[in-house]
Amino acid sequence: MIYLILALFGQGLDCISTEYCRSFGGVEANPLMRPIVPHPILFYTIKLMIPVFIYAITKKGSKERKTYLLFTFAVGAFAGIHNFWITL
C-alpha cells in the first residue's frame, strides 16, 4: 500500500506543478495530455487513476507491482520538480 501512496504523491505533485506552471503561461509538453489539462477535474482524475489502475491490475505482493508503482512515483516526482524548477 505504501507504494500506491508514493505513486499517488508523485502524480499529485506533477498535477499541482503543472497547474503552477500554467499560471505563469506555461503549456503542457505531453501532446496526449495537452487537450486534457485545461479541464482540471478530468486532468486530476486521469493522472491520479494511473497508479490506482496499476495497483488493480497487478498481483498482490508481486515485484512488478512495486516496480511499476515506484516508476510511476519517480516519473511524477521528476516532472513535478522539473515544473517547479523551470518557474524559478
Sequence and secondary structure as in RCSB ss.txt:
>XXXX:A:sequence
MIYLILALFGQGLDCISTEYCRSFGGVEANPLMRPIVPHPILFYTIKLMIPVFIYAITKKGSKERKTYLLFTFAV
GAFAGIHNFWITL
>XXXX:A:secstr
 HHHHHHHHHHHHHHHHHHHHHHTT   S TTTTTTTTSHHHHHHHHHHHHHHHHHHS TT HHHHHHHHHHHHH
HHHHHHHHHHHT 
